[in-house]
Structure formats: structure tokens, C-alpha cells
Amino acid sequence: MTQRVELATVMDRLAVDGVVTDYAVAVDDGDWEAYRGLFTPDGRADYRSAGGIEGGAGSVAAWLAESLEAFPVRQHLIVNRRVRFGVLERDAGDTALVQADYVSPMGFAAAGGGPAAPGPVSGGRCSFGLLRTEDGWRLREVVVREKWRRSPQGAQAAAGG
């Protein structure tokens, strides 16, 4: 590999990592416009393993907005990122696959603006399929594979469950 190719690979890796980070921040902040903007026009997300839906980025963003309304405090921690670049139409590096583990603690709104009450915590692995576009790297597919979930005592009662 030449230094030029190595530098391009590093730059792509940083850009892909930035998209994954932007994804987590958009979900945590409830910025559904930014969430939709991270996807290709035909981009899809699959949250079925976590009790959610699978569909286009717009419909999934609407579902997330409604589903996460009860948990105004969210913090997705996405770690152990494994990035692999692929080939599309004989040009190396046009696609990327990121597999990453996540932990996602959530909290209920607190009365009087105090600290959030603890909510459920889940963890698992996400697969992010990305495509290089004229506008930079975009998500073509996100698949969430929830492996575990823990609810603190009283969290179900606080959520009305």
C-alpha cells in the first residue's frame, strides 16, 4: 500500500466513524431530521430484535420519536468498532461495514427538573452498512441486535407498566 492509499483509508475510516457517532448523538438528542439525513435515500433500519420495527429511515425515525418519548434521557455508548471496507463496481472503498457493540442507558424525566430517574439499560451489537455518496458517507442499513436488557426495580412501575 502506498502512503497516499493509506492516508485515504485513514480519512475514510475517520469519516465512517463520524457517521456512527452522529447516529448515536441524533438518537440521544432526538434530532430526527439529522437522523434521517445520515441515511441514503433508500436507507433502512431494523430494530426488531429490540421490540421495534424495520423500515425506511423516515418511518423508523417517526417510530423512534414516539417510542423514546418516555425516556428523555438517553446515552448510546458505541464501542469496539470494527470497520471493513468493501468494493462496489470495482472501486475499492465505496462501501463500509461497521460492527460495534453498544450499551444504552435511558432515564425517565424527573419532577422539578432534578436528575433523571433510572430507566432501562440495554446492550447488544449494531451493524452499520455505509455507502460513499457525493455527499460523503451515508448509512444504507442499520441493524440493531439487542443481546440483553435490564430494568431497574420500579422502572416498570414508573413507566406505567
WOFENNOR-V781221 format. One line per field, one symbol per residue. ss: DSSP state (H for helix, E for strand, C for the rest). burial: # if it has 16 or more other ideal C-beta (glycine too) atoms within 10 Angstrom, else .. A space follows every 50 residues. Layout:
ss=???
burial=???
This chain:
ss=CCHHHHHHHHHHHHHHHHHHHHHHHHHHHCCHHHHHHCEEEEEEEECHHH CCCEEEHHHHHHHHHHHCCCCCEEEEEEEEEEEEEEEECCEEEEEEEEEE EEEEEEEECCHHHCCCEEEEEEEEEEEEEEEEECCEEEEEEEEEEEEEEE CCCCHHHHCCC
burial=...........##..##.##.###.###.#.#..##.###..#####..# .#.#..#..##.##......#.##.#.#..#.#.#........#####.# ##.#####........######.###.#####....##########.... ....#......
